[in-house]
Structures are given as C-alpha cells and as structure tokens.
Amino acid sequence: MRARVFDRAPAAVQPDVAAAARSELRQWPCQLKLVSPAAPYFENAHIVICADCTAYAYPNIHQFMKNKVTLIACPKLDNTDYSEKLTEILNLNDIQSITVVRMEVPCCGGIVNHVKTALQNSGKIIPWHVITIATDGEILEN
C-alpha cells in the first residue's frame, strides 16, 4: 500500500461536543492478546473485534462498540494467530454475535480469517459480519 495524504480542512474546536462524547468501552483489558477467554463479560456477549488502525481512521468507532465486548488486535504487528484464542472464547461462552471492524488494507484480512477459523473450530453457528473502513475513514462495506 502506498502512502497517502488526505486533504482535509482543520476542524473547529468544539469543547462542548468533546465533553458530550462518551466511551462505549465496557471492559478492560480490550487487547485480544490480554483478555482471558474465561472472563465473565464474555458470557452472552455480543463481540466487536476492531483492527487497531480503525480507531484512528474512523472517528465514530464507538458506534460499533455500543453494548458489545470490544476486542482490538493487529494481525500484522501482533504476529499471532488469534484463531486459537477466539475458538477458546467461543467454546467457553455463549457468544451472541461477532462484528469485525477492519481496514481495507490486506493485512487486516487476517482478523477475518482468524474469526472464520474460530467459528469453524468451535462448531457453533454464530451470526457475524464484517465492516470495512477505507484508509480515508469512509465505510466501504457494512
């Protein structure tokens, strides 16, 4: 992927809007490599798995986190196959749904592959979908 610069006008500072913004993060830790598959917040949970970069590319990332357990990971920089940990999370808990929020870049395909493998390995039928964010912050696929 080649480097890109986005031509954007500077945003006006609006302290009242920033003060009104609220985090939708419901648990800690949120790094996939740090969570315990047996953590109580996974039971009956809806999960959103976000690529690390999505929080910087898409300013309204918290809309996808609302009422969900949030996990973040980078398949390229973490250099880990998360399918085993995700399989364990699925096997130990009654997960209701999985949403994957990824970037359009090829390395983010790893997150989707880890989720597919975990679903197959768990043998569970769990609704899931992928939201793809462009490098300029637009939603490409939902």
Secondary structure as GFF3:
##gff-version 3
##sequence-region A 1 142
A	DSSP	alpha_helix	15	20	.	.	.	ID=ss1
A	DSSP	three_ten_helix	40	42	.	.	.	ID=ss2
A	DSSP	beta_strand	46	51	.	.	.	ID=ss3
A	DSSP	alpha_helix	54	57	.	.	.	ID=ss4
A	DSSP	alpha_helix	62	65	.	.	.	ID=ss5
A	DSSP	beta_strand	69	73	.	.	.	ID=ss6
A	DSSP	alpha_helix	83	92	.	.	.	ID=ss7
A	DSSP	beta_strand	97	103	.	.	.	ID=ss8
A	DSSP	three_ten_helix	106	108	.	.	.	ID=ss9
A	DSSP	alpha_helix	109	122	.	.	.	ID=ss10
A	DSSP	beta_strand	128	133	.	.	.	ID=ss11
A	DSSP	beta_strand	139	141	.	.	.	ID=ss12
###
